[in-house]
């Protein structure tokens, strides 16, 4: 969806929803604060609290030029009050980072703004939450200050075909139209776009992206409709090889980043997790040994026709919020997402879908459910949300080569059939 508020053209998925649960999750994160905000807050007349002003801030452990809100003995922000609310919120004095979360906002070099919600927040995806289509003024209100603080978003189409952002946005409009067309089965939409991306990856077709204009989207949809029967037949012939399955298992583990401080600091624990990755890729082990929040399933169990479990409507809606949220905002590429080019980012997004359905089905089986429900889908997209954007795994050249190979049409068709079954 595009919204124009206060000279901001904002791209977002209108049905992403959020409702604050006052759970304190964001109060336990590192809350980075600029020196100017520190000075402003020290001059603010705050209600008397347990902590004196000298104990409100500490140097940021991740960014030395900034400060961080201090934590109490429970690891929560010192500005959180006894009722679970925020002292600063009550007097409209919250730092910018608190005003933005759980939004992820990017101001692009071409003047556009984009937004999606971060599913690491327990209040995102709540069916009773307020949809983004009712919050463009809030987005615009924080996009301006963010523009002054963060580098603008930018991306090229691919390393081999460095078409500029303007052309990328034209191509994106076509790709987005295909993925949004729910009259076409999801599996076929994913495969169709993989075929189109593969076509444009050929050197002879680079100019189709460089010269993309307002007619690109209509041409892409016209091709999709005319070729649908041929594409469906191609897709149905896809068979995943053993190497494809092993690589897909490696990709699954790449999404399960574990930020446990003890694991990060301990070489022994890191070695144990690396071994767990290898065992899972070979078909054994358990995802829970890699990340305790993961489903308890071996490599073989994860790919035992996972997508053949039906989804209820709640799970479908949560999946749409996650997938279309990333798609419509274009928050799958660029300098804010591991520096991925547009082409590599859209491959990353396409491959995340079979990973999502694999993990959600494994959660459902753990819960002895015959249907993927909202709880299983929510647990899955929360696992993926952090790693999708900033996991070091996706910065590796080896990983990017694997993303490219797994998303090639012949391989991708086999992966899709392994996960969703053949028609």
For each residue, the residues with C-beta under 8 A, 3 or more apart:
1: 11 12 13 14 133 328
2: 9 10 11
3: 8 9 10 12 133 136
4: 7 8 9 10
5: 8 10 136 137 139 140
6: 137 140 144
7: 4
8: 3 4 5 113 139 140 143 144
9: 2 3 4 111 112 113
10: 2 3 4 5 112 113 114 115 136 139 140 143
11: 1 2 112 113 114 115 328 329 330
12: 1 3 16 114 115 116 132 139 325 328 329
13: 1 16 116 132 320 321 324 325 327 328 329
14: 1 131 132 133
15: 131 132 133 317 320 321 324
16: 12 13 116 117 124 125 131 132 321 324 325
17: 117 124 125 126 127 128 129 130 131 132 321
18: 102 117 121 123 124 126 129 130 132
19: 123 126 128 129 130
20: 123
21: 122 123 126
22: 84 85
23: 84 122 123
24: 27 28 76 80 84
25: 28 29 120 121 122
26: 29 31 98 101 102 121
27: 24 31 76 77 80 86
28: 24 25 71 75 76 77
29: 25 26 101
30: 60 61 62 68
31: 26 27 68 69 77 95 97 98
32: 60 62 63 66 67 68 97
33: 37 38 41 57 60 66 67 68 69 95 97
34: 37 38 66 67 95 96 149
35: 38 39 66 67
36: 39 40
37: 33 34 40 41 67 95 96
38: 33 34 35 41 42 57 67
39: 35 36 42 43
40: 36 37 43 44 93
41: 33 37 38 44 46 56 88 93 95
42: 38 39 53 56
43: 39 40
44: 40 41 91 93
45:
46: 41 49 87 88 91 93
47: 87 90 91
48:
49: 46 78 79 81 87
50: 72 78
51: 55 56 70 72 78
52: 55 56
53: 42 56
54:
55: 51 52 70 78
56: 41 42 51 52 53 69 70 78 79
57: 33 38 67 68 69 70
58: 67 68 70
59: 64 67 68
60: 30 32 33 63 64 65 66 67 68
61: 30 68
62: 30 32
63: 32 60 66
64: 59 60
65: 60
66: 32 33 34 35 60 63
67: 32 33 34 35 37 38 57 58 59 60
68: 30 31 32 33 57 58 59 60 61
69: 31 33 56 57 77 78 79 95
70: 51 55 56 57 58 77 78
71: 28 74 75 76 77 78
72: 50 51 75 76 77 78 80
73:
74: 71
75: 28 71 72
76: 24 27 28 71 72 80
77: 27 28 31 69 70 71 72 80 86
78: 49 50 51 55 56 69 70 71 72
79: 49 56 69 86 87 88
80: 24 27 72 76 77 84 85 86 87
81: 49 84 85 86 87 90
82:
83:
84: 22 23 24 80 81
85: 22 80 81 89 90
86: 27 77 79 80 81 89 90 94 98
87: 46 47 49 79 80 81 90 91
88: 41 46 79 91 93 94 95 98
89: 85 86 92 94 98
90: 47 81 85 86 87
91: 44 46 47 87 88
92: 89
93: 40 41 44 46 88
94: 86 88 89 98 99
95: 31 33 34 37 41 69 88 98 99
96: 34 37 99 100 142 145 146 149
97: 31 32 33 100 101
98: 26 31 86 88 89 94 95 101
99: 94 95 96 142
100: 96 97 103 105 142 146
101: 26 29 97 98 118 121
102: 18 26 117 118 120 121 123 124
103: 100 115 116 117 118 139 142
104: 115 116 117 118 329 331 336 389
105: 100 113 114 115 139 142 143 146
106: 113 114 115 153 329 330 331 334 336
107: 112 113 143 146 147 150 152 153
108: 111 112 113 114 152 153 154 165
109: 152 153 154 165
110: 165 166 169
111: 9 108
112: 9 10 11 107 108 169
113: 8 9 10 11 105 106 107 108 139 140 143
114: 10 11 12 105 106 108 153 328 329 330 331
115: 10 11 12 103 104 105 106 132 139 143 329
116: 12 13 16 103 104 325 326 328 329 331
117: 16 17 18 102 103 104 121 124 125 132 321 325
118: 101 102 103 104 121 124 385
119: 124 125 322 378 381 382 384 385
120: 25 102 124 382 385 386
121: 18 25 26 101 102 117 118 124
122: 21 23 25
123: 18 19 20 21 23 102 126 129
124: 16 17 18 102 117 118 119 120 121 129 321
125: 16 17 117 119 129 318 321 322 378 381
126: 17 18 19 21 123 129
127: 17 314 317
128: 17 19
129: 17 18 19 123 124 125 126
130: 17 18 19 134 135
131: 14 15 16 17 134 135
132: 12 13 14 15 16 17 18 115 117 135 136 139
133: 1 3 14 15 136
134: 130 131
135: 130 131 132 138 139
136: 3 5 10 132 133 139 140
137: 5 6 140 141
138: 135 141 142
139: 5 8 10 12 103 105 113 115 132 135 136 142 143
140: 5 6 8 10 113 136 137 143 144
141: 137 138 144
142: 96 99 100 103 105 138 139 145 146
143: 8 10 105 107 113 115 139 140 146 147
144: 6 8 140 141 147 148
145: 96 142 148 149
146: 96 100 105 107 142 143 149 150
147: 107 143 144 150 152
148: 144 145
149: 34 96 145 146
150: 107 146 147
151: 335
152: 107 108 109 147
153: 106 107 108 109 114 334 335 336
154: 108 109 165 334 335
155: 165 168 330 333 334 335 340 341 342 345
156: 159 161 162 163 164 165 168 341 342
157: 161 162 163 167 168 171 209 210 341 342 343
158: 161 162 163 201 341 342 343 344
159: 156 162 341 344
160: 201 203 206
161: 156 157 158 200 201 203 206 209 210 343
162: 156 157 158 159
163: 156 157 158 167 168 171 206 209 210 212
164: 156 167 168
165: 108 109 110 154 155 156 168 169
166: 110 169 170
167: 157 163 164 170 171 209 210 211 212
168: 155 156 157 163 164 165 171 172 209 342
169: 110 112 165 166 172 173 330
170: 166 167 173 174 212 213 214 216 217
171: 157 163 167 168 174 175 200 209 212 216 342
172: 168 169 175 176 330 342
173: 169 170 176 177 216 217
174: 170 171 177 178 212 216 217 218 219 220 221
175: 171 172 178 179 193 196 197 220 346
176: 172 173 179 180 217 327 328
177: 173 174 180 181 217 220 221
178: 174 175 181 184 189 192 193 196 220 221 224
179: 175 176 189 190 193 323 324 327
180: 176 177 324 327
181: 177 178 184 189 221 224
182: 186
183:
184: 178 181 188 189 192 224 228
185: 188 189 423
186: 182 189 190 353
187: 190 191 235 416 420
188: 184 185 191 192 228 231 232 235
189: 178 179 181 184 185 186 192 193
190: 179 186 187 193 194 350 353 412 416
191: 187 188 194 195 231 234 235 409 412 413 416
192: 178 184 188 189 195 196 224 227 228 231
193: 175 178 179 189 190 196 197 346 350
194: 190 191 197 198 347 350 407 408 409 412
195: 191 192 198 199 231 234 409
196: 175 178 192 193 199 200 220 223
197: 175 193 194 200 201 343 346 347 407
198: 194 195 201 202 408 409
199: 195 196 202 205
200: 161 171 196 197 205 206 208 209 343
201: 158 160 161 197 198 205 343
202: 198 199 205 206
203: 160 161 206
204:
205: 199 200 201 202 208 209
206: 160 161 163 200 202 203 209 210
207: 210 211
208: 200 205 211 212
209: 157 161 163 167 168 171 200 205 206 212
210: 157 161 163 167 206 207
211: 167 207 208
212: 163 167 170 171 174 208 209 216
213: 170 216
214: 170 217
215: 218 219
216: 170 171 173 174 212 213 219 220
217: 170 173 174 176 177 214 220 221
218: 174 215 221 222
219: 174 215 216 222 223
220: 174 175 177 178 196 216 217 223 224
221: 174 177 178 181 217 218 224 225
222: 218 219 225 226
223: 196 219 220 226 227
224: 178 181 184 192 220 221 227 228 231
225: 221 222 228
226: 222 223
227: 192 223 224 230 231
228: 184 188 192 224 225 231 232
229: 232 233
230: 227 233 234
231: 188 191 192 195 224 227 228 234 235
232: 188 228 229 235 236 423
233: 229 230 236 237
234: 191 195 230 231 237 238 409 413
235: 187 188 191 231 232 238 413 416 417
236: 232 233 417 422 423
237: 233 234 413
238: 234 235 410 411 412 413 414 415 416 417
239: 414 417
240: 244 245 248 411 414 415 417 418
241: 244 245 414
242: 245 246
243: 246 247
244: 240 241 247 248 406 411 414 415 418
245: 240 241 242 248 249 303 418
246: 242 243 249 250 281 282
247: 243 244 250 251 402 405 406
248: 240 244 245 251 252 303 354 406 415 418
249: 245 246 252 253 280 281 283 299 302 303
250: 246 247 253 254 277 281 402
251: 247 248 254 255 351 355 402 403 406
252: 248 249 255 256 280 287 302 355 358 359
253: 249 250 256 277 280 281 287 290
254: 250 251 257 387 391 393 394 399
255: 251 252 352 355 359 383 384 387 388 391
256: 252 253 287 290 291 294 383 387
257: 254 291 386 387 391 392 393
258: 263 273 290 291 292
259: 263 264 386
260: 263 264
261: 264 265
262: 265 266 269
263: 258 259 260 266 269 270 273
264: 259 260 261 270
265: 261 262
266: 262 263 269 270
267: 270 271
268: 271 272
269: 262 263 266 272 273
270: 263 264 266 267 273 274
271: 267 268 274 275
272: 268 269 275 276 289
273: 258 263 269 270 276 277 289 290
274: 270 271 277 278
275: 271 272 278 279
276: 272 273 279 280 285 286 289 290
277: 250 253 273 274 280 281 290
278: 274 275 281 282
279: 275 276 282 284 285 299
280: 249 252 253 276 277 283 284 285 286 287 289 290 298 299
281: 246 249 250 253 277 278 299
282: 246 278 279 285 299
283: 249 280 298 299 300
284: 279 280 298 299 300
285: 276 279 280 282 289 298 299
286: 276 280 289 290 296 297 298
287: 252 253 256 280 290 291 294 295 296 297 302 359 362
288: 291 292 294 295 296
289: 272 273 276 280 285 286
290: 253 256 258 273 276 277 280 286 287 294
291: 256 257 258 287 288 294 383
292: 258 288
293: 379 382 383
294: 256 287 288 290 291 359 383
295: 287 288 302 359 362 363 365 366
296: 286 287 288 362 366
297: 286 287 301 302 362 365 366
298: 280 283 284 285 286 301 302
299: 249 279 280 281 282 283 284 285 302 303
300: 283 284 303 304
301: 297 298 304 362 365
302: 249 252 287 295 297 298 299 306 358 359 362
303: 245 248 249 299 300 306 358 418 419
304: 300 301
305: 308 419 421
306: 302 303 309 357 358 360 361 362 419
307: 354 357 358 361 419 420 421
308: 305 361 420 421
309: 306 361 364 365 369 370 371 372
310: 370 371 372
311: 315 316 319 360 371 372 373 377
312: 315 316 371 372 373 374
313: 316 317
314: 127 317 318 373 374 377
315: 311 312 318 319 360 371 372 373 374 376 377
316: 311 312 313 319 320
317: 15 127 313 314 320 321 374
318: 125 314 315 321 322 374 377 378 381
319: 311 315 316 322 323 356 377 381
320: 13 15 316 317 323 324
321: 13 15 16 17 117 124 125 317 318 324 325
322: 119 125 318 319 325 326 356 381 384 385
323: 179 319 320 326 327 349 352 353 356
324: 13 15 16 179 180 320 321 327 328
325: 12 13 16 116 117 321 322 328 329 331
326: 116 322 323 329 331 332 349 352 388
327: 13 176 179 180 323 324 330 332 349
328: 1 11 12 13 114 116 176 324 325
329: 11 12 13 104 106 114 115 116 325 326
330: 11 106 114 155 169 172 327 333 334 342 345
331: 104 106 114 116 325 326 336 337 389
332: 326 327 337 340 345 346 348 349 388
333: 155 330 337 340 341 342 344 345 346 348
334: 106 153 154 155 330 337 339 340 342 345
335: 151 153 154 155 339
336: 104 106 153 331 389
337: 331 332 333 334 340 345 388 389 390
338: 389 390 391 394 395
339: 334 335 395
340: 155 332 333 334 337 344 345 348 394 400
341: 155 156 157 158 159 333 344 345
342: 155 156 157 158 168 171 172 330 333 334 345 346
343: 157 158 161 197 200 201 346 347
344: 158 159 333 340 341 347 348 400 403 404
345: 155 330 332 333 334 337 340 341 342 348 349
346: 175 193 197 332 333 342 343 349 350
347: 194 197 343 344 350 351 403 404 407
348: 332 333 340 344 345 351 352 388 394 403
349: 323 326 327 332 345 346 352 353
350: 190 193 194 346 347 353 407 412
351: 251 347 348 354 355 403 406 407 412 415
352: 255 323 326 348 349 355 356 384 388
353: 186 190 323 349 350 356 357
354: 248 307 351 357 358 415 416 418 419 420
355: 251 252 255 351 352 358 359 384
356: 319 322 323 352 353 359 360 377 380 381 384
357: 306 307 353 354 360 361 372 419 420
358: 252 302 303 306 307 354 355 361 362 419
359: 252 255 287 294 295 302 355 356 362 363 380 383 384
360: 306 311 315 356 357 363 364 372 376 377 379 380
361: 306 307 308 309 357 358 364 365 372 376
362: 287 295 296 297 301 302 306 358 359 365 366
363: 295 359 360 366 367 372 375 376 379 380
364: 309 360 361 367 369 370 371 372 373 376
365: 295 297 301 309 361 362 368 369
366: 295 296 297 362 363
367: 363 364 375 376
368: 365
369: 309 364 365 372 373 376
370: 309 310 364
371: 309 310 311 312 315 364
372: 309 310 311 312 315 357 360 361 363 364 369 376 377
373: 311 312 314 315 364 369 376 377
374: 312 314 315 317 318 377 378
375: 363 367 378 379
376: 315 360 361 363 364 367 369 372 373 379 380
377: 311 314 315 318 319 356 360 372 373 374 380 381
378: 119 125 318 374 375 381 382
379: 293 360 363 375 376 382 383
380: 356 359 360 363 376 377 383 384
381: 119 125 318 319 322 356 377 378 384 385
382: 119 120 293 378 379 385
383: 255 256 291 293 294 359 379 380 386 387
384: 119 255 322 352 355 356 359 380 381 387 388
385: 118 119 120 322 381 382 388 389
386: 120 257 259 383 389 390 391
387: 254 255 256 257 383 384 390 391 393 394
388: 255 326 332 337 348 352 384 385 391
389: 104 331 336 337 338 385 386
390: 337 338 386 387
391: 254 255 257 338 386 387 388 394 395
392: 257 395 396
393: 254 257 387 396 399
394: 254 338 340 348 387 391 399 400 403
395: 338 339 391 392 399
396: 392 393 399 400
397: 400 401
398: 401 402
399: 254 393 394 395 396 402 403
400: 340 344 394 396 397 403 404
401: 397 398 404 405
402: 247 250 251 398 399 405 406
403: 251 344 347 348 351 394 399 400 406 407
404: 344 347 400 401 407 408
405: 247 401 402 408 411
406: 244 247 248 251 351 402 403 411 412 415
407: 194 197 347 350 351 403 404 411 412
408: 194 198 404 405 411 412
409: 191 194 195 198 234 412 413
410: 238 413 414
411: 238 240 244 405 406 407 408 414 415
412: 190 191 194 238 350 351 406 407 408 409 415 416
413: 191 234 235 237 238 409 410 416 417
414: 238 239 240 241 244 410 411 417 418
415: 238 240 244 248 351 354 406 411 412 418 419
416: 187 190 191 235 238 354 412 413 419 420
417: 235 236 238 239 240 413 414 420 421 422
418: 240 244 245 248 303 354 414 415
419: 303 305 306 307 354 357 358 415 416
420: 187 307 308 354 357 416 417
421: 305 307 308 417
422: 236 417
423: 185 232 236
